[in-house]
Amino acid sequence: NSNPVRVFPNPAREQLHVSMDRWAGPGSLMLYNSLGQLMRTYAWDESFPTVLSLELNGLANGLYFFQMVGAHQKFHGEFVKR
C-alpha cells in the first residue's frame, strides 16, 4: 500500500486513530459528514506524533470522509462511525 495514511478501527466508535508513518511536515485534517458538511478540523506541526487520535464524541453514526493536506501531500479517506 503506497498511501502514507491508515485509519483504524473502521468502523469506529469513540475514537479514530490516524497513522501518518510517512507524513512529513505540518498539515491539517478536515472531517466531513456524508452531506459534505465540515464537522471538525485538526492541525499539526512538524513535531506532531505519527498517530493522531480523533475524538468522535458528539458525531452522529454514519459515513464520514476526511481530507488530509500538507505542503506536498494530500490524502482522502473515509470511515464509518457506529
TIRO-2110 file (N, C-alpha, C; in Angstrom, 1 decimal):
// TIRO-2110
0.9, -1.2, 0.0, N, 1, A
0.0, 0.0, 0.0, CA, 1, A
0.9, 1.2, 0.0, C, 1, A
0.7, 2.1, -1.0, N, 2, A
1.6, 3.3, -1.1, CA, 2, A
1.0, 4.5, -0.4, C, 2, A
-0.2, 4.4, 0.2, N, 3, A
-0.7, 5.6, 1.0, CA, 3, A
0.0, 5.7, 2.3, C, 3, A
0.4, 7.0, 2.6, N, 4, A
1.1, 7.2, 3.8, CA, 4, A
0.2, 7.2, 5.1, C, 4, A
-1.1, 7.1, 4.9, N, 5, A
-2.1, 7.3, 6.0, CA, 5, A
-3.0, 6.0, 6.1, C, 5, A
-3.2, 5.6, 7.4, N, 6, A
-4.1, 4.5, 7.7, CA, 6, A
-5.0, 4.9, 8.8, C, 6, A
-6.3, 4.5, 8.7, N, 7, A
-7.2, 4.8, 9.8, CA, 7, A
-7.7, 3.5, 10.4, C, 7, A
-7.9, 3.5, 11.7, N, 8, A
-8.3, 2.3, 12.5, CA, 8, A
-8.9, 2.8, 13.8, C, 8, A
-9.8, 2.0, 14.4, N, 9, A
-10.6, 0.9, 13.8, CA, 9, A
-11.6, 1.5, 12.8, C, 9, A
-12.0, 0.7, 11.9, N, 10, A
-13.0, 1.1, 10.9, CA, 10, A
-14.0, -0.1, 10.7, C, 10, A
-15.2, 0.0, 11.3, N, 11, A
-15.9, 1.2, 11.9, CA, 11, A
-15.3, 1.6, 13.2, C, 11, A
-15.5, 2.8, 13.6, N, 12, A
-15.0, 3.4, 14.8, CA, 12, A
-16.2, 3.7, 15.7, C, 12, A
-15.9, 3.8, 17.0, N, 13, A
-17.0, 4.1, 18.0, CA, 13, A
-16.7, 5.5, 18.6, C, 13, A
-15.8, 5.5, 19.6, N, 14, A
-15.5, 6.7, 20.3, CA, 14, A
-14.2, 7.4, 19.8, C, 14, A
-13.3, 6.7, 19.3, N, 15, A
-12.1, 7.3, 18.7, CA, 15, A
-11.7, 6.7, 17.4, C, 15, A
-11.1, 7.5, 16.6, N, 16, A
-10.5, 7.1, 15.3, CA, 16, A
-9.0, 7.4, 15.4, C, 16, A
-8.2, 6.5, 15.0, N, 17, A
-6.7, 6.7, 15.0, CA, 17, A
-6.3, 6.8, 13.6, C, 17, A
-5.5, 7.8, 13.3, N, 18, A
-4.9, 8.1, 12.0, CA, 18, A
-3.4, 7.9, 12.1, C, 18, A
-2.9, 7.0, 11.4, N, 19, A
-1.5, 6.7, 11.4, CA, 19, A
-0.8, 7.4, 10.2, C, 19, A
0.2, 8.2, 10.5, N, 20, A
0.9, 9.0, 9.5, CA, 20, A
2.4, 8.7, 9.5, C, 20, A
2.7, 7.4, 9.2, N, 21, A
4.0, 6.9, 9.3, CA, 21, A
5.0, 7.6, 8.4, C, 21, A
4.6, 8.0, 7.2, N, 22, A
5.5, 8.7, 6.3, CA, 22, A
5.0, 10.1, 6.0, C, 22, A
4.3, 10.7, 6.8, N, 23, A
3.8, 12.0, 6.6, CA, 23, A
4.9, 13.0, 7.0, C, 23, A
5.2, 13.9, 6.2, N, 24, A
6.3, 14.8, 6.5, CA, 24, A
5.8, 16.2, 6.7, C, 24, A
6.2, 16.9, 7.8, N, 25, A
5.8, 18.3, 8.0, CA, 25, A
4.5, 18.6, 8.5, C, 25, A
4.1, 19.8, 8.6, N, 26, A
2.8, 20.2, 9.1, CA, 26, A
1.7, 19.9, 8.2, C, 26, A
0.5, 19.9, 8.7, N, 27, A
-0.7, 19.6, 7.9, CA, 27, A
-2.0, 19.8, 8.6, C, 27, A
-3.1, 19.4, 8.0, N, 28, A
-4.4, 19.5, 8.6, CA, 28, A
-5.3, 18.4, 8.1, C, 28, A
-6.2, 18.1, 8.9, N, 29, A
-7.2, 17.1, 8.5, CA, 29, A
-8.6, 17.7, 8.7, C, 29, A
-9.4, 17.6, 7.7, N, 30, A
-10.8, 18.1, 7.7, CA, 30, A
-11.7, 16.9, 7.6, C, 30, A
-12.7, 16.9, 8.6, N, 31, A
-13.6, 15.8, 8.7, CA, 31, A
-15.0, 16.2, 8.2, C, 31, A
-15.6, 15.5, 7.3, N, 32, A
-16.8, 15.9, 6.7, CA, 32, A
-17.9, 14.8, 6.9, C, 32, A
-19.1, 15.1, 7.1, N, 33, A
-20.2, 14.1, 7.2, CA, 33, A
-20.6, 13.7, 5.8, C, 33, A
-21.6, 12.8, 5.7, N, 34, A
-22.0, 12.3, 4.4, CA, 34, A
-22.6, 13.3, 3.5, C, 34, A
-23.0, 14.5, 4.0, N, 35, A
-23.6, 15.5, 3.2, CA, 35, A
-22.6, 16.5, 2.8, C, 35, A
-21.3, 16.3, 3.1, N, 36, A
-20.2, 17.2, 2.7, CA, 36, A
-20.0, 18.4, 3.6, C, 36, A
-20.7, 18.3, 4.8, N, 37, A
-20.6, 19.4, 5.8, CA, 37, A
-19.3, 19.2, 6.6, C, 37, A
-18.5, 20.3, 6.7, N, 38, A
-17.3, 20.2, 7.6, CA, 38, A
-17.7, 20.1, 9.0, C, 38, A
-17.3, 19.0, 9.7, N, 39, A
-17.6, 18.8, 11.1, CA, 39, A
-16.5, 19.2, 12.0, C, 39, A
-15.3, 18.9, 11.7, N, 40, A
-14.2, 19.2, 12.6, CA, 40, A
-12.9, 19.4, 11.7, C, 40, A
-12.0, 20.2, 12.3, N, 41, A
-10.7, 20.4, 11.7, CA, 41, A
-9.6, 20.1, 12.7, C, 41, A
-8.6, 19.4, 12.3, N, 42, A
-7.4, 19.2, 13.2, CA, 42, A
-6.2, 19.6, 12.4, C, 42, A
-5.2, 20.1, 13.2, N, 43, A
-3.9, 20.6, 12.6, CA, 43, A
-2.8, 20.1, 13.4, C, 43, A
-1.6, 19.9, 12.8, N, 44, A
-0.4, 19.5, 13.5, CA, 44, A
0.8, 20.2, 12.8, C, 44, A
1.8, 20.3, 13.6, N, 45, A
3.1, 20.9, 13.1, CA, 45, A
4.1, 19.9, 12.9, C, 45, A
5.4, 20.3, 12.7, N, 46, A
6.5, 19.4, 12.5, CA, 46, A
6.6, 18.3, 13.5, C, 46, A
6.3, 18.7, 14.8, N, 47, A
6.6, 17.8, 15.9, CA, 47, A
5.4, 16.9, 16.2, C, 47, A
4.4, 16.8, 15.4, N, 48, A
3.2, 16.0, 15.7, CA, 48, A
3.5, 14.5, 15.7, C, 48, A
3.0, 13.7, 16.6, N, 49, A
3.3, 12.3, 16.6, CA, 49, A
2.7, 11.6, 15.4, C, 49, A
3.2, 10.4, 15.2, N, 50, A
2.8, 9.7, 14.0, CA, 50, A
1.4, 9.1, 14.0, C, 50, A
0.8, 9.2, 15.2, N, 51, A
-0.6, 8.7, 15.2, CA, 51, A
-1.5, 9.8, 15.8, C, 51, A
-2.5, 10.2, 15.1, N, 52, A
-3.4, 11.3, 15.6, CA, 52, A
-4.7, 10.6, 16.0, C, 52, A
-5.1, 10.8, 17.3, N, 53, A
-6.3, 10.2, 17.8, CA, 53, A
-7.5, 11.2, 17.8, C, 53, A
-8.5, 10.9, 17.0, N, 54, A
-9.6, 11.9, 16.9, CA, 54, A
-10.8, 11.4, 17.8, C, 54, A
-11.3, 12.3, 18.6, N, 55, A
-12.4, 12.0, 19.5, CA, 55, A
-13.7, 12.2, 18.6, C, 55, A
-14.5, 11.1, 18.6, N, 56, A
-15.7, 11.1, 17.8, CA, 56, A
-17.0, 11.4, 18.6, C, 56, A
-16.8, 11.8, 19.9, N, 57, A
-18.0, 12.1, 20.7, CA, 57, A
-18.8, 13.3, 20.1, C, 57, A
-20.1, 13.1, 20.1, N, 58, A
-20.9, 14.2, 19.5, CA, 58, A
-21.2, 14.1, 18.0, C, 58, A
-20.5, 13.1, 17.4, N, 59, A
-20.8, 12.9, 16.0, CA, 59, A
-21.9, 11.8, 15.8, C, 59, A
-22.8, 12.0, 14.9, N, 60, A
-23.9, 11.0, 14.7, CA, 60, A
-23.2, 9.8, 14.0, C, 60, A
-23.9, 8.6, 14.2, N, 61, A
-23.4, 7.4, 13.5, CA, 61, A
-23.6, 7.6, 12.0, C, 61, A
-22.7, 7.1, 11.2, N, 62, A
-22.8, 7.1, 9.8, CA, 62, A
-21.4, 7.2, 9.1, C, 62, A
-21.5, 7.5, 7.8, N, 63, A
-20.3, 7.5, 7.0, CA, 63, A
-19.7, 8.9, 7.0, C, 63, A
-18.3, 9.0, 7.2, N, 64, A
-17.6, 10.2, 7.2, CA, 64, A
-16.4, 10.2, 6.2, C, 64, A
-16.1, 11.3, 5.7, N, 65, A
-15.0, 11.5, 4.8, CA, 65, A
-14.0, 12.4, 5.4, C, 65, A
-12.7, 12.2, 5.1, N, 66, A
-11.7, 13.1, 5.6, CA, 66, A
-10.7, 13.4, 4.5, C, 66, A
-10.1, 14.6, 4.6, N, 67, A
-9.1, 15.1, 3.7, CA, 67, A
-7.9, 15.5, 4.5, C, 67, A
-6.8, 15.0, 4.2, N, 68, A
-5.5, 15.5, 4.9, CA, 68, A
-4.7, 16.2, 3.8, C, 68, A
-4.2, 17.4, 4.2, N, 69, A
-3.5, 18.3, 3.3, CA, 69, A
-2.2, 18.7, 4.0, C, 69, A
-1.1, 18.6, 3.3, N, 70, A
0.2, 19.1, 3.8, CA, 70, A
0.8, 19.9, 2.6, C, 70, A
2.0, 20.4, 2.9, N, 71, A
2.7, 21.2, 1.9, CA, 71, A
2.9, 20.4, 0.5, C, 71, A
3.2, 19.1, 0.6, N, 72, A
3.5, 18.4, -0.6, CA, 72, A
2.7, 17.1, -0.7, C, 72, A
1.7, 16.9, 0.2, N, 73, A
0.9, 15.7, 0.3, CA, 73, A
-0.6, 16.0, 0.4, C, 73, A
-1.4, 15.1, -0.1, N, 74, A
-2.8, 15.2, 0.0, CA, 74, A
-3.3, 13.7, 0.1, C, 74, A
-4.3, 13.5, 1.0, N, 75, A
-4.9, 12.2, 1.1, CA, 75, A
-6.3, 12.3, 1.4, C, 75, A
-7.2, 11.4, 0.8, N, 76, A
-8.6, 11.4, 1.1, CA, 76, A
-8.9, 10.0, 1.6, C, 76, A
-9.9, 9.9, 2.5, N, 77, A
-10.3, 8.6, 3.0, CA, 77, A
-11.7, 8.7, 3.6, C, 77, A
-12.1, 7.6, 4.1, N, 78, A
-13.5, 7.5, 4.7, CA, 78, A
-13.5, 6.5, 5.8, C, 78, A
-14.4, 6.6, 6.7, N, 79, A
-14.6, 5.7, 7.8, CA, 79, A
-16.1, 5.7, 8.2, C, 79, A
-16.5, 4.7, 9.0, N, 80, A
-17.9, 4.6, 9.5, CA, 80, A
-17.8, 4.8, 11.0, C, 80, A
-18.7, 5.6, 11.5, N, 81, A
-18.9, 5.8, 13.0, CA, 81, A
-20.1, 5.0, 13.4, C, 81, A
-20.0, 4.1, 14.4, N, 82, A
-21.1, 3.4, 14.9, CA, 82, A
-21.4, 3.8, 16.3, C, 82, A
END
